[in-house]
Amino acid sequence: TADRDKLIEGVKTLAKIETIRKLHIGVPASTEKRDVVDNSWQVSELMFFDDEAGQKVYQDHPVHQAFVKNYSHLWSKVLVYDVVEV
């Protein structure tokens, strides 16, 4: 729990990046267990950008780089789903 809370603290710092339009941080819900529900993770972040250029700014931003440097010891696996709205 302490590591999860520390990671959430770190994710919140990413909100300072100007090209992130919205940042949603979550943990698994305690809903009914079903075969289609993946509860194998601890913390999620959902970020919205205006465009791919904004996402690129995020990738290279010093705040993001500091987040990776200071908090990467708290995760063993990262999954990224880059999507565009249809």
N, CA, C and O atoms as CSV, one atom per row, in Angstrom:
chain,resi,resn,atom,element,x,y,z
A,1,THR,N,N,0.829,-1.206,0.000
A,1,THR,CA,C,0.000,0.000,0.000
A,1,THR,C,C,0.866,1.260,0.000
A,1,THR,O,O,0.551,2.239,-0.676
A,2,ALA,N,N,1.936,1.224,0.748
A,2,ALA,CA,C,2.820,2.407,0.800
A,2,ALA,C,C,3.442,2.671,-0.569
A,2,ALA,O,O,3.517,3.821,-1.002
A,3,ASP,N,N,3.891,1.612,-1.257
A,3,ASP,CA,C,4.469,1.789,-2.592
A,3,ASP,C,C,3.420,2.293,-3.575
A,3,ASP,O,O,3.708,3.156,-4.405
A,4,ARG,N,N,2.207,1.759,-3.483
A,4,ARG,CA,C,1.126,2.210,-4.368
A,4,ARG,C,C,0.863,3.693,-4.144
A,4,ARG,O,O,0.745,4.457,-5.102
A,5,ASP,N,N,0.770,4.100,-2.887
A,5,ASP,CA,C,0.499,5.505,-2.575
A,5,ASP,C,C,1.631,6.413,-3.038
A,5,ASP,O,O,1.387,7.534,-3.484
A,6,LYS,N,N,2.858,5.935,-2.933
A,6,LYS,CA,C,4.007,6.716,-3.404
A,6,LYS,C,C,3.959,6.866,-4.924
A,6,LYS,O,O,4.250,7.938,-5.453
A,7,LEU,N,N,3.589,5.780,-5.631
A,7,LEU,CA,C,3.476,5.849,-7.080
A,7,LEU,C,C,2.375,6.827,-7.479
A,7,LEU,O,O,2.564,7.616,-8.405
A,8,ILE,N,N,1.248,6.793,-6.811
A,8,ILE,CA,C,0.157,7.735,-7.104
A,8,ILE,C,C,0.634,9.166,-6.893
A,8,ILE,O,O,0.322,10.051,-7.688
A,9,GLU,N,N,1.384,9.391,-5.830
A,9,GLU,CA,C,1.968,10.721,-5.591
A,9,GLU,C,C,2.799,11.158,-6.792
A,9,GLU,O,O,2.707,12.304,-7.232
A,10,GLY,N,N,3.605,10.250,-7.318
A,10,GLY,CA,C,4.437,10.565,-8.472
A,10,GLY,C,C,3.628,10.842,-9.720
A,10,GLY,O,O,3.920,11.787,-10.454
A,11,VAL,N,N,2.607,10.025,-9.971
A,11,VAL,CA,C,1.764,10.227,-11.149
A,11,VAL,C,C,1.104,11.604,-11.097
A,11,VAL,O,O,0.969,12.264,-12.127
A,12,LYS,N,N,0.701,12.031,-9.929
A,12,LYS,CA,C,0.056,13.347,-9.792
A,12,LYS,C,C,0.982,14.478,-10.233
A,12,LYS,O,O,0.504,15.519,-10.682
A,13,THR,N,N,2.292,14.295,-10.113
A,13,THR,CA,C,3.224,15.351,-10.535
A,13,THR,C,C,3.156,15.584,-12.040
A,13,THR,O,O,3.485,16.669,-12.520
A,14,LEU,N,N,2.725,14.558,-12.787
A,14,LEU,CA,C,2.656,14.679,-14.249
A,14,LEU,C,C,1.614,15.711,-14.690
A,14,LEU,O,O,1.684,16.216,-15.810
A,15,ALA,N,N,0.657,16.026,-13.828
A,15,ALA,CA,C,-0.377,17.013,-14.162
A,15,ALA,C,C,0.224,18.393,-14.435
A,15,ALA,O,O,-0.438,19.247,-15.025
A,16,LYS,N,N,1.460,18.618,-14.014
A,16,LYS,CA,C,2.132,19.899,-14.263
A,16,LYS,C,C,2.516,20.086,-15.723
A,16,LYS,O,O,2.827,21.200,-16.147
A,17,ILE,N,N,2.498,19.005,-16.493
A,17,ILE,CA,C,2.906,19.083,-17.893
A,17,ILE,C,C,1.788,19.739,-18.690
A,17,ILE,O,O,0.652,19.264,-18.703
A,18,GLU,N,N,2.124,20.820,-19.343
A,18,GLU,CA,C,1.117,21.695,-19.948
A,18,GLU,C,C,0.299,21.059,-21.064
A,18,GLU,O,O,-0.809,21.521,-21.336
A,19,THR,N,N,0.792,20.038,-21.707
A,19,THR,CA,C,0.040,19.446,-22.818
A,19,THR,C,C,-0.930,18.345,-22.375
A,19,THR,O,O,-1.704,17.837,-23.186
A,20,ILE,N,N,-0.890,17.979,-21.092
A,20,ILE,CA,C,-1.882,17.023,-20.590
A,20,ILE,C,C,-3.165,17.788,-20.314
A,20,ILE,O,O,-3.209,18.641,-19.427
A,21,ARG,N,N,-4.208,17.482,-21.077
A,21,ARG,CA,C,-5.486,18.185,-20.920
A,21,ARG,C,C,-6.295,17.639,-19.755
A,21,ARG,O,O,-7.020,18.380,-19.092
A,22,LYS,N,N,-6.166,16.329,-19.506
A,22,LYS,CA,C,-6.850,15.699,-18.377
A,22,LYS,C,C,-6.015,14.505,-17.949
A,22,LYS,O,O,-5.463,13.784,-18.780
A,23,LEU,N,N,-5.932,14.307,-16.635
A,23,LEU,CA,C,-5.210,13.180,-16.066
A,23,LEU,C,C,-6.124,12.493,-15.068
A,23,LEU,O,O,-6.581,13.110,-14.106
A,24,HIS,N,N,-6.388,11.216,-15.299
A,24,HIS,CA,C,-7.215,10.426,-14.387
A,24,HIS,C,C,-6.342,9.327,-13.811
A,24,HIS,O,O,-5.707,8.578,-14.555
A,25,ILE,N,N,-6.309,9.226,-12.489
A,25,ILE,CA,C,-5.535,8.201,-11.796
A,25,ILE,C,C,-6.521,7.272,-11.112
A,25,ILE,O,O,-7.468,7.725,-10.469
A,26,GLY,N,N,-6.298,5.962,-11.252
A,26,GLY,CA,C,-7.223,5.014,-10.659
A,26,GLY,C,C,-6.540,3.800,-10.078
A,26,GLY,O,O,-5.371,3.524,-10.346
A,27,VAL,N,N,-7.306,3.081,-9.272
A,27,VAL,CA,C,-6.914,1.789,-8.718
A,27,VAL,C,C,-8.050,0.822,-9.022
A,27,VAL,O,O,-9.169,1.258,-9.292
A,28,PRO,N,N,-7.785,-0.485,-8.984
A,28,PRO,CA,C,-8.842,-1.437,-9.322
A,28,PRO,C,C,-10.084,-1.266,-8.435
A,28,PRO,O,O,-9.983,-1.084,-7.222
A,29,ALA,N,N,-11.235,-1.330,-9.068
A,29,ALA,CA,C,-12.501,-1.256,-8.338
A,29,ALA,C,C,-12.776,-2.603,-7.674
A,29,ALA,O,O,-12.294,-3.643,-8.122
A,30,SER,N,N,-13.540,-2.564,-6.624
A,30,SER,CA,C,-13.881,-3.805,-5.920
A,30,SER,C,C,-15.207,-4.364,-6.432
A,30,SER,O,O,-16.081,-4.748,-5.655
A,31,THR,N,N,-15.334,-4.399,-7.748
A,31,THR,CA,C,-16.547,-4.923,-8.362
A,31,THR,C,C,-16.491,-6.448,-8.427
A,31,THR,O,O,-15.473,-7.066,-8.116
A,32,GLU,N,N,-17.590,-7.022,-8.832
A,32,GLU,CA,C,-17.700,-8.477,-8.972
A,32,GLU,C,C,-16.578,-9.026,-9.848
A,32,GLU,O,O,-16.259,-8.450,-10.888
A,33,LYS,N,N,-15.987,-10.131,-9.432
A,33,LYS,CA,C,-14.926,-10.771,-10.211
A,33,LYS,C,C,-15.554,-11.486,-11.403
A,33,LYS,O,O,-16.440,-12.324,-11.239
A,34,ARG,N,N,-15.081,-11.143,-12.618
A,34,ARG,CA,C,-15.584,-11.761,-13.848
A,34,ARG,C,C,-14.400,-12.061,-14.742
A,34,ARG,O,O,-13.356,-11.419,-14.624
A,35,ASP,N,N,-14.545,-13.030,-15.636
A,35,ASP,CA,C,-13.454,-13.429,-16.525
A,35,ASP,C,C,-12.951,-12.285,-17.402
A,35,ASP,O,O,-11.786,-12.285,-17.800
A,36,VAL,N,N,-13.794,-11.324,-17.705
A,36,VAL,CA,C,-13.414,-10.238,-18.610
A,36,VAL,C,C,-12.744,-9.064,-17.898
A,36,VAL,O,O,-12.347,-8.096,-18.546
A,37,VAL,N,N,-12.617,-9.136,-16.589
A,37,VAL,CA,C,-12.042,-8.047,-15.807
A,37,VAL,C,C,-10.604,-8.383,-15.440
A,37,VAL,O,O,-10.333,-9.441,-14.870
A,38,ASP,N,N,-9.683,-7.482,-15.767
A,38,ASP,CA,C,-8.270,-7.649,-15.447
A,38,ASP,C,C,-7.953,-6.847,-14.187
A,38,ASP,O,O,-7.954,-5.616,-14.208
A,39,ASN,N,N,-7.686,-7.547,-13.104
A,39,ASN,CA,C,-7.310,-6.887,-11.850
A,39,ASN,C,C,-5.850,-7.146,-11.493
A,39,ASN,O,O,-5.479,-7.137,-10.319
A,40,SER,N,N,-5.029,-7.375,-12.507
A,40,SER,CA,C,-3.624,-7.714,-12.276
A,40,SER,C,C,-2.734,-6.484,-12.084
A,40,SER,O,O,-1.515,-6.624,-11.982
A,41,TRP,N,N,-3.299,-5.317,-12.033
A,41,TRP,CA,C,-2.524,-4.082,-11.938
A,41,TRP,C,C,-2.837,-3.371,-10.626
A,41,TRP,O,O,-3.773,-3.748,-9.921
A,42,GLN,N,N,-2.069,-2.362,-10.303
A,42,GLN,CA,C,-2.225,-1.623,-9.051
A,42,GLN,C,C,-2.669,-0.172,-9.243
A,42,GLN,O,O,-3.499,0.331,-8.486
A,43,VAL,N,N,-2.110,0.505,-10.266
A,43,VAL,CA,C,-2.387,1.929,-10.499
A,43,VAL,C,C,-2.529,2.146,-11.994
A,43,VAL,O,O,-1.748,1.617,-12.785
A,44,SER,N,N,-3.538,2.931,-12.378
A,44,SER,CA,C,-3.679,3.294,-13.788
A,44,SER,C,C,-3.638,4.807,-13.910
A,44,SER,O,O,-3.973,5.547,-12.986
A,45,GLU,N,N,-3.215,5.229,-15.083
A,45,GLU,CA,C,-3.280,6.656,-15.403
A,45,GLU,C,C,-3.840,6.767,-16.814
A,45,GLU,O,O,-3.433,6.040,-17.720
A,46,LEU,N,N,-4.752,7.663,-16.976
A,46,LEU,CA,C,-5.358,7.922,-18.274
A,46,LEU,C,C,-5.122,9.392,-18.571
A,46,LEU,O,O,-5.561,10.270,-17.828
A,47,MET,N,N,-4.420,9.646,-19.674
A,47,MET,CA,C,-4.071,11.020,-20.044
A,47,MET,C,C,-4.717,11.382,-21.363
A,47,MET,O,O,-4.808,10.562,-22.276
A,48,PHE,N,N,-5.157,12.604,-21.449
A,48,PHE,CA,C,-5.740,13.126,-22.681
A,48,PHE,C,C,-4.878,14.273,-23.186
A,48,PHE,O,O,-4.498,15.172,-22.435
A,49,PHE,N,N,-4.581,14.215,-24.482
A,49,PHE,CA,C,-3.806,15.252,-25.165
A,49,PHE,C,C,-4.630,15.770,-26.334
A,49,PHE,O,O,-5.507,15.067,-26.835
A,50,ASP,N,N,-4.358,16.983,-26.765
A,50,ASP,CA,C,-5.035,17.530,-27.936
A,50,ASP,C,C,-4.614,16.826,-29.215
A,50,ASP,O,O,-5.409,16.677,-30.143
A,51,ASP,N,N,-3.342,16.388,-29.261
A,51,ASP,CA,C,-2.820,15.786,-30.483
A,51,ASP,C,C,-1.545,15.013,-30.157
A,51,ASP,O,O,-1.071,15.015,-29.021
A,52,GLU,N,N,-1.005,14.357,-31.176
A,52,GLU,CA,C,0.210,13.569,-30.983
A,52,GLU,C,C,1.411,14.441,-30.632
A,52,GLU,O,O,2.319,13.996,-29.931
A,53,ALA,N,N,1.419,15.668,-31.111
A,53,ALA,CA,C,2.508,16.582,-30.762
A,53,ALA,C,C,2.516,16.849,-29.254
A,53,ALA,O,O,3.582,16.925,-28.644
A,54,GLY,N,N,1.337,16.990,-28.655
A,54,GLY,CA,C,1.238,17.192,-27.212
A,54,GLY,C,C,1.729,15.980,-26.437
A,54,GLY,O,O,2.338,16.116,-25.376
A,55,GLN,N,N,1.465,14.803,-26.968
A,55,GLN,CA,C,1.943,13.585,-26.332
A,55,GLN,C,C,3.467,13.506,-26.413
A,55,GLN,O,O,4.117,13.047,-25.474
A,56,LYS,N,N,4.025,13.944,-27.508
A,56,LYS,CA,C,5.477,13.967,-27.669
A,56,LYS,C,C,6.120,14.936,-26.668
A,56,LYS,O,O,7.168,14.641,-26.093
A,57,VAL,N,N,5.482,16.086,-26.471
A,57,VAL,CA,C,5.985,17.033,-25.467
A,57,VAL,C,C,6.027,16.347,-24.104
A,57,VAL,O,O,7.010,16.473,-23.373
A,58,TYR,N,N,4.964,15.624,-23.763
A,58,TYR,CA,C,4.896,14.880,-22.501
A,58,TYR,C,C,6.061,13.896,-22.381
A,58,TYR,O,O,6.719,13.839,-21.342
A,59,GLN,N,N,6.320,13.124,-23.435
A,59,GLN,CA,C,7.385,12.112,-23.392
A,59,GLN,C,C,8.742,12.733,-23.066
A,59,GLN,O,O,9.520,12.168,-22.296
A,60,ASP,N,N,9.018,13.879,-23.644
A,60,ASP,CA,C,10.325,14.523,-23.505
A,60,ASP,C,C,10.401,15.514,-22.344
A,60,ASP,O,O,11.480,16.024,-22.040
A,61,HIS,N,N,9.284,15.791,-21.700
A,61,HIS,CA,C,9.215,16.841,-20.671
A,61,HIS,C,C,10.066,16.478,-19.449
A,61,HIS,O,O,10.086,15.322,-19.027
A,62,PRO,N,N,10.767,17.462,-18.884
A,62,PRO,CA,C,11.587,17.206,-17.691
A,62,PRO,C,C,10.784,16.634,-16.513
A,62,PRO,O,O,11.315,15.837,-15.740
A,63,VAL,N,N,9.527,17.025,-16.369
A,63,VAL,CA,C,8.709,16.485,-15.278
A,63,VAL,C,C,8.479,14.984,-15.487
A,63,VAL,O,O,8.532,14.209,-14.532
A,64,HIS,N,N,8.226,14.580,-16.722
A,64,HIS,CA,C,8.057,13.152,-17.018
A,64,HIS,C,C,9.363,12.405,-16.810
A,64,HIS,O,O,9.370,11.317,-16.235
A,65,GLN,N,N,10.458,12.973,-17.268
A,65,GLN,CA,C,11.756,12.330,-17.099
A,65,GLN,C,C,12.094,12.166,-15.611
A,65,GLN,O,O,12.634,11.136,-15.207
A,66,ALA,N,N,11.777,13.174,-14.805
A,66,ALA,CA,C,12.014,13.099,-13.357
A,66,ALA,C,C,11.114,12.033,-12.724
A,66,ALA,O,O,11.544,11.312,-11.824
A,67,PHE,N,N,9.875,11.936,-13.192
A,67,PHE,CA,C,8.966,10.908,-12.694
A,67,PHE,C,C,9.549,9.515,-12.931
A,67,PHE,O,O,9.577,8.689,-12.019
A,68,VAL,N,N,10.008,9.259,-14.133
A,68,VAL,CA,C,10.591,7.952,-14.449
A,68,VAL,C,C,11.810,7.692,-13.564
A,68,VAL,O,O,11.965,6.601,-13.014
A,69,LYS,N,N,12.666,8.692,-13.432
A,69,LYS,CA,C,13.883,8.532,-12.626
A,69,LYS,C,C,13.556,8.261,-11.159
A,69,LYS,O,O,14.178,7.404,-10.532
A,70,ASN,N,N,12.590,8.981,-10.615
A,70,ASN,CA,C,12.326,8.931,-9.181
A,70,ASN,C,C,11.337,7.862,-8.740
A,70,ASN,O,O,11.299,7.507,-7.562
A,71,TYR,N,N,10.534,7.344,-9.669
A,71,TYR,CA,C,9.476,6.421,-9.273
A,71,TYR,C,C,9.517,5.073,-9.986
A,71,TYR,O,O,8.730,4.191,-9.643
A,72,SER,N,N,10.395,4.879,-10.954
A,72,SER,CA,C,10.378,3.634,-11.731
A,72,SER,C,C,10.696,2.401,-10.893
A,72,SER,O,O,10.366,1.283,-11.291
A,73,HIS,N,N,11.319,2.585,-9.762
A,73,HIS,CA,C,11.581,1.441,-8.891
A,73,HIS,C,C,10.297,0.873,-8.283
A,73,HIS,O,O,10.314,-0.209,-7.696
A,74,LEU,N,N,9.192,1.596,-8.422
A,74,LEU,CA,C,7.922,1.169,-7.831
A,74,LEU,C,C,7.086,0.307,-8.767
A,74,LEU,O,O,6.030,-0.183,-8.365
A,75,TRP,N,N,7.534,0.108,-10.013
A,75,TRP,CA,C,6.760,-0.757,-10.906
A,75,TRP,C,C,7.640,-1.842,-11.505
A,75,TRP,O,O,8.847,-1.674,-11.677
A,76,SER,N,N,6.994,-2.962,-11.818
A,76,SER,CA,C,7.713,-4.057,-12.475
A,76,SER,C,C,7.265,-4.216,-13.919
A,76,SER,O,O,7.936,-4.875,-14.712
A,77,LYS,N,N,6.139,-3.618,-14.259
A,77,LYS,CA,C,5.619,-3.734,-15.621
A,77,LYS,C,C,4.779,-2.497,-15.930
A,77,LYS,O,O,4.049,-1.990,-15.078
A,78,VAL,N,N,4.899,-2.033,-17.153
A,78,VAL,CA,C,4.102,-0.898,-17.623
A,78,VAL,C,C,3.456,-1.308,-18.934
A,78,VAL,O,O,4.124,-1.834,-19.824
A,79,LEU,N,N,2.167,-1.071,-19.053
A,79,LEU,CA,C,1.447,-1.287,-20.311
A,79,LEU,C,C,0.922,0.058,-20.784
A,79,LEU,O,O,0.343,0.814,-20.005
A,80,VAL,N,N,1.124,0.351,-22.047
A,80,VAL,CA,C,0.671,1.607,-22.621
A,80,VAL,C,C,-0.272,1.297,-23.784
A,80,VAL,O,O,0.037,0.469,-24.641
A,81,TYR,N,N,-1.411,1.964,-23.804
A,81,TYR,CA,C,-2.344,1.871,-24.911
A,81,TYR,C,C,-2.512,3.285,-25.467
A,81,TYR,O,O,-3.241,4.098,-24.898
A,82,ASP,N,N,-1.837,3.572,-26.575
A,82,ASP,CA,C,-1.995,4.863,-27.229
A,82,ASP,C,C,-3.182,4.739,-28.184
A,82,ASP,O,O,-3.206,3.855,-29.040
A,83,VAL,N,N,-4.152,5.617,-28.036
A,83,VAL,CA,C,-5.346,5.574,-28.870
A,83,VAL,C,C,-5.679,6.959,-29.375
A,83,VAL,O,O,-5.285,7.963,-28.783
A,84,VAL,N,N,-6.413,7.005,-30.481
A,84,VAL,CA,C,-6.997,8.241,-30.970
A,84,VAL,C,C,-8.505,8.041,-31.034
A,84,VAL,O,O,-8.995,6.943,-31.296
A,85,GLU,N,N,-9.212,9.110,-30.792
A,85,GLU,CA,C,-10.677,9.047,-30.807
A,85,GLU,C,C,-11.172,8.855,-32.233
A,85,GLU,O,O,-10.629,9.435,-33.173
A,86,VAL,N,N,-12.205,8.038,-32.385
A,86,VAL,CA,C,-12.798,7.809,-33.698
A,86,VAL,C,C,-14.209,8.378,-33.744
A,86,VAL,O,O,-14.879,8.283,-34.773
